[in-house]
Amino acid sequence: MGAKKGGKLDDGVDDMPHVPLKAILLADSFTTKFRPITLECPKVLLPIVNTPMIDYTLAWLESADVEEVFVFCSSHSKQIIDYLKSKWVSKSTFSVTPIESLNCISAGDALRFVYEKTVINGGDFVLISGDTVSNMVLTEALQEHKERRQKDKNAVMTMVIKQSKPSQITGQTRLGTDELFMAINPATKQLLYYDENSDNLKRNLTLDKTFLAESPSISLHNDKQDCYIDICSFEVLSLFTDNFDYQHLRRHFVKGLLVDDIMGYKIFTHEIHSDYAARIDNFRSYDSISKDIIQRWTYPFVPDVQFSMNNPTNLGRRGIYQASDISLSRSAEIGPFTYIGKGSSIGGNTVISNSVIGDGCKIGGNCFIDGCYIWNNVTIEDGCNLKQAILCDGAVMRSRSVLEPGVVLSFNVVVGQEFVVPAYSKVSLLPQPVEEDSDEELEYADNNNSGIIHAIENGNSSSEWESSEIGVGGRGFIWSISEVDQEEEWRHSVAPIPESKLIELAQMALENLEIGTEDNNVFATMDEQESGNESDDETRDEAQIFEKEIEATFLRGVHENVKEDHIILEVNSLRLSYNVALETCASALFYSMMKLALDTPHNSAAVLVKNVKDVVSRWGKLLKPYVQGVDDEIEVIMKFEEICVEDGKEFAPLFVQILHLLYDIDIIQEEAILNWANEKEGADEADKVFVKQAEKFIQWLNEASEEED
Amino acid sequence: MPDTHALVNDFLNKLKKRKIEGSKATAKLTAELLRSVISQQRLPHTNQAGALIHAIKAIGEQLTAANSVEVAVGNIVRRVLHIIREEDVSLTTASIGGLSLQGLSDDEEDNPLVSAAAAAAAARTTLRPPSLQTLLEDMPPHSAAAAAIPHSSSSAGDSEDKTKSTDKNSRSRKLKHNVIETVNELIQEIATCHEQIAEQAVEHIHQNEVILTLGSSGTVIKFLCAAKEKKRSFRVFVAEGAPRYQGHTLAKELVSRGLQTTVITDSAVFAMISRVNMVIVGAHAVMANGGVIAPVGLNMVALAAQRHAVPFVVLAGIHKLCPLYPHNPEVLLNELKSPSELLDFGELSDCMDFSTGTGPPLLHVANPAFDYVPPKLVSLFITDTGGHNPSYMYRLIADYYSADDLVLQQRPTC
């Protein structure tokens, strides 16, 4: 369809000589998001729904009437060039020329290199990365770009954008990229502001006043997605050469143009609506885009259309794609939206849903496979259980092994019998490179890694894997994930975000909203009571948020039975981020415990005391790191007083009993109680209610200590 | 033959990538491609027809596999195969005639050959049910063969095998020539099928009638316009044909020709059908049982028409006539197009956020291109050769295709 339209529109610009439309395709993302897979295979050759990503990009460029494509390859360039030669070079109307450079480490370098090669000499070109899936009609955008250029020589780039609402909770789009803020002039479609890694906790951004002065209206978007398809004029290449420090296309080039206002160059946007365009940036987008392809949003680039010499495939009911020569056990159950590649076999009672299975895979009986991306020639023995995982070519799962959500098995990894690979692990035959460059944007060192690959292929006999990290008979290293990345791992994984995480994030988002607005929880009463006090509103709010956070952490710990150490770790990190003292932690934790006891169903005071006892004896250890001196203990007692007065009135008559309990299990020393009593000596009558209540106990303590003396 | 090879590959690519769509365009291009393949095919001395059939079948297999939705491609391949067979038979019978003449004069030992060929010819005629069409088609080749006889017999004076080889040579050129000639006729037939069908318009559309159609089809436009040009005045209801809304362009076209046109939504068809005198629609393919593969939505229209006893007329060129039954496994009845024709992806992107959703995606969008209308709902087919009942389709098919070609896929073992 697109091609037909293209033909018509092309005739419109008959006054100009025919210039073949060119494209620069970057067959390297210059990132490490697909590690460890990309150590062995270039990203653009990774299959998505059983066809290499670059085929989607090239097939689209071909259908969009691009005539010459220059494929820039850096890492694993040999593999890419060989692949292109086998499939794409040697077409009469569509020329694909590889350009190789081994020492480029960023998109900026790549474009500078292309400039030096002088393959693009004047005229517009399409700049695209080799991991883009699209079916958009380019002609309209090209036409707009050309018309703008005729009016304004400074309109050097047109950026294709698409609507995509980011999730309220996670602040990221369905493609796993961060929320993107753009300011666009609605009349001219000029891009004025672009910010992709805004802090989603802060949720504020600053715009230059002059924008408003210059244009009557600005529309500010956070619901647009950058498709990474750019129509550029020749100046873009020379700009990269002039500004040799530009590395990243967006972070440096686009922002540079927008902020520094170089020579008045302008960037414009073109929004597509029904067409599809997306870039496979991380594992999350790999998952989303695979599902879009299977659901046919990328038509005609779908498995049953042979757009790139892919195997003929039949589309059955419920979105089940089957290639030829499949041997399917009669009792196997194939769920909806599944792709099964040529020559694969599936055993009895195996359940498969929402998955892609490549060519020549052998899947045994009684397996459960959901949301997995299984590439070619993978062997899965009987009784395996896989959820939301990626298995690269040649991976083997021995019988009854399990992959938890988010696992990535790189090429030829073997998972040992009955071994459970923990969630979000990445397993590769290659050892994790030793912390090379912390600069996350650069994918160096791929060339020297090839040495390691050979070493492994040649040197390692099976005996060396005996004491493997992944079970008996397994082969592969589990890559360790640093503390910081651990937090980010769920954001970019193939697995959906776990529900507990979502709830947590939702709570955080809710709290952010509720600051300064109405509160309808326990703290509302506190607000009212303390409103007369001179305490600084802001710090009080902070304290409340902190307290609530601690409570949430604690409750989650209780419900999910998390180890004490882990809770302490989390509390510590919260303490650091909110910058509060130890004793505040202690009182907050204590408060959460009491709250838990109070919330546990009870019908009499005795039961309540028992609840408290249970909770405190189970979780008392948590207080230990925070209650280190007498002062801290006093703080706890005072907090308890506060609870008794405010939202835990039920505790008031039981004050002494519980105090005794705390004393018994060594949370509070007698010294602290005595000091507390002394401190209260001079206080108001109202404040002394509990001291009075505890009089007997204190007396007893006094006597005890005297006896000891 | 690198030339035809490149041509075939180019066409295959276009078919695979869905760059050529629509049964008429694909049929025409297939016929033209096959013509150039035949003309460049070098033929061996023996069994030329067999070699030609083999070559065409091989290409036909690739073509049908490239885009099994375009049934017309397979139809044309089968038509061409049939043409080759027919021409071969007619030439054989002609040479038999020549040989028997020789036999009479020479009293040779050629008798077993003659009898074998005669038996084969006889078998073919019995295999094929006789029909008026075949009888008419058989006429011209006979006369052509009769003209060829003196040529072969004149050289019969020389030695035996020499006559045979020259005879074979001329026969091979003859065969190729005849086949190409007939394929040209076929191309002509495809090109003019609209006009052929439109000519019959006045017989079917009467004064002051109300016609309903859905979506748009080149055949239907020509048909309605032809009736208008013959001074018939009638009104047309156009159902818009979601999701491609080709009905809108049809309405524009009709209004520009001065026809009273009403555009309705697809869902209003049942409400309007009681005021309609006849439903006229186009088809994607007509199956051997008289069922129709038609643009989506037509089954509903056909059911509505049946409910109100309104005639449901399908216009279809002969190239849309498919010798397969809809239950054949190689007939892919449908193609699912992009869901973006129905919905804007951007607006629904939050429904398809797989990161926060649990389990499988909840939103499915199906956008099938075709409907299957069973034969009992069709009142009449109008083809280039006139009006036919759905139950007559299989006879028509017997005229245009040979039973040997129904399955184009060659056995891998052979």
Interface residues (C-beta under 8 A of the other chain):
Chain A: M1 A3 A59 S63 N135 K162 Q163 S164 K165 S167 I169 T170 Q172 T173 R174 G176 Q225 H273 S274 D275 Y276 R284 D287 S288 K291 D292 Q295 R296 W297 T298 Y299 P300 V305 Q306 F307 P312 N314 L315 G319 G335 P336 F337 S353 N354 P496 I497 E499 L502
Chain B: K16 K17 R18 K19 E21 A65 A66 L332 L336 K337 S338 P339 S340 E341 D344 F345 G346 E347 S349 D350 M352 D353 F354 S355 T356 G357 T358 P360 P361 H364 V365 N367
